[in-house]
Each structure stands twice: as C-alpha cells, then as structure tokens.
Amino acid sequence: MLTSDFPASPPHREPATPSARSARWPVPAQSRGSGPAVTAALPGLDRFNTAAPAAAEAALLGCCASGRWARRLAAHRPYPDVDALLAAADEASYDLTAADLAEALAEESVAHTLPARTGSAALTALRAAHAAYESRFGHVFVICVDGLRPDELLDHVLAGIRARLGHEVEEERAVTADELRRTARGRLARLVA
C-alpha cells in the first residue's frame, strides 16, 4: 500500500480544455515526516484534514491562489464534513482584500472558460472578448462554469463577458470576487471528493 503525505489526485470533472487548471494532491516519493502518513484509501476530506500544513496549503492554492485564503483554511482543520469546509471557504473568500483578490487573479487562466472543440471563428471571438475584458479591468475574466454542459460554455462565457464589460470597476470587482469564490468552491469540492 502506498503511504505518503498525499496520495494520488482524487478524480474530478472539469471542462476538457487544453490546460484546465485544477487543484492536485502532490505525491511525494516518501513521507517527509512533517505530518502523519496518509494512505490512498482515505477519503478526500480525511486526506485533507490529516495532511501536513504545507501540503494542504499547496493543494488549496490550486483552488484559489490567495495565500491568506489557503493558510486560513489549512489552519482551521480538521473539518467535520465537506459542508463545513465549503462554508469556511466561502467565509474566507468573502474576507479577501483587494490585494488578496489581485494575488488570486494573477494565477487564474482563461483556459477554464475555453470550450473544447470550438471552431476557429468562435475561438477568435472568445479570445477577442477576453482581451477586451482584460484591457478594461486589468485582470483575467473569471466565471464559474461548474454544472454547464460543454455545448453551453461558449454562449455562457461570451454572454458573461459582454454583460460584465458594461460594469463600473467597483461593481466588476465584486462580481469577479463572487465568481472566483464560486470557482474556488467547485475546485475545493472536487479536491476533497
């Protein structure tokens, strides 16, 4: 049986994109002695709760790249159930400062919003919309695409960009923070599934 600080990545579903960003459990060659050894047989939440602090933070940074957010969630372990973890993640997301949000957005990618098998004309339109958004607001466009079918992604993302390009900067900052919270929540749920 393989034992390590973290076992292999739990299975999760994400849109099939060229470089879909997702949280991963690191797989060290052997236990580093910095925390209890965890076996691959443990459910995701148990793995997360018993992981070494640095490893838990690293996995959390794959969900939301705010260091303060990741440290806060890792420090409050163990969580009794997934709902408690997700509630804590939401609370930590609501407390993100402008600097925390900027830190998290700097690591986001448009790849999670690019539908697989998109025609070249649609892909060109989507890239142009992303570029217009980044030019206006100074950061990548973030929208939660959890629960959407692949054939719905393009229309959803384009409609979101078009609608949000009309926002004032402060209004868009609030919408972006909420979309980042929802995206991080989905990634976290998949991480501990």
N, C-alpha and C positions, 0 to 999 in steps of 0.2 A: 504494500500500500504506500502510495506517495504521501509524504508529510512535508509540509513547508509552512512558511508564514501565510502563504496564499496558494490555493490550488488554481487549476486552470480556470479560464474565464467561464462564467456561467452563460448558458445560451440566452440570447436575447434577439428581439426582432427590431430591425431598424430599416429604413428605406434603403434599397440597394442603390448605392451611389458610388462613384469612382473612389471616393476617400471618406466614407461615412465616419464621423467622429463618434466614439463611444468610450465609456469607461471600461477599463480592463483590470482584472486582478493580475498583478505581477506574479510570475512564477520563479522564485529564487531556486537555485540549484539545491540548496540545503537550508535548513532552519538557521537563521542568523543568531538565535539565542536572545533576541531582543523582545520576544514575546512568546506566548505558548505556541507550540506546534499545532497546526490545524490540518485536518485531513480533508481529502476531496469529498468525503461522504457527508460532511456537514452542510446543512442548508445555507443559502447565501447570507441570511441575516446573522446566523451563528458565526459564519466565517468573518463577517464584518465586525461583529461585536468582540471577537477574540483576537483579531489581527493586531499586530504591532502598530503603535500610533502612527509612525511614519508611513507604513504601508497603507493604512486606512486613509490617511490624508492624500497620498498619491492616487489612490483609487477614486476618492471624492473629487480631486482636481480634474479627473476625466469627465465628471458630471457637470461641474461648474468651476471654472478656473480662478475663482476668488480664493486666495489663500486664507482669508479670515473666515469665509464660509466653511471651507474644508476643515480648518482647525476647530472651529466651534462644533461641528457635527461629530468629529472624531473624539473630541474631549468629553462629550456628553454620553458616550457609550457606557454601558450596554443599553440598547433599546429593547423594550419588551416585545414589540411586534413591528411589522413593516409600517402600519399606520402611524405609530408613534414616531418612527424615523422620518416618514414623509411630512408629518406635521412639524417636526423640528426643522426639516429642510425648508419648508415654506416660511417658518418664522425667521430663520436665518436669512432667507432671501429678501424678506421684507425689510430687514435691517441693513441691507447693503448700502454703503455710502456711495457717492458719485465716483470716488477713487476705486472702490471695490468693483463697481459695475464696469468701469473702464478696464480694470485688470481682467475681468472675466471676458469682456467683449474682445479684448486683444487676442485671445486664444480661440475665439469662435471662427468657424469657417462657413462659407456659403454652401459647402458640399452637402450638408444635411438637408438643404432645401432643393437640391438639383434632382429632378426626377430621372430615373433610369430610362434609357431608350427614348430620349427626347429627340425629335427631329432637329436638324441644324438650325432652321429658321426660328423655332421656338426657343432653342437653347441660346441663340444670339439675342433674342428679345429678352430672355430672362437675365442674361449677363448684363445687358444694357440697363435693365431696370435695377439690378443690384448696384451697378456702377453709379447710377443717378442717386440712389439712396445713400451710398457711402459718401458721395460728393456733398450731398446736402447735410448729412448728420455726422460724418466723420468716423463712422464705425460700421461694421458689417450688419446687414439686416438679419434679425433673428425672429423666427416664428416657429411655434410648436407645430409639428406635423404628425404628432402621435395620433394614431387611430385613422389616418387617412389612407385610402387605397392609392396605389401608385398612379392610377389614371386621374386622380383628383389633385395630385400635388401641384402640377404646373398652374392650373387655374387658381388654386388656393394661394400659392405664393405670389403670383402676379397680381391678383386682386389685393392681397395684403400690402404689397409694396406700393401699388397705385394709391390705395386709400391712405396709407401712412405717410406718403410724400407730402400730403397736404397738412400734416400736423405741424404745430409750432414745436420748437426744440424741447421745451419742458414737457409738453404733452407726449411727445415721442419718447422721451427718456422714461416716462412712467410706463408706457406701453411696452417698450423694449425690456424694461426690468421685469414686467409680468410675463412676457414671452420667454425670457431667459429662465425665470422661476419655473414655468411650466415645462420647459425643455429639460432643465436640470432634474426636475421631479421624475419625469419619464425615464431619464437615463439612470437615476438612482434606483427606481423601482426595478429596472432590468438588471442592474448590478447585483441586487440582493435577492433576485428571483430564485 
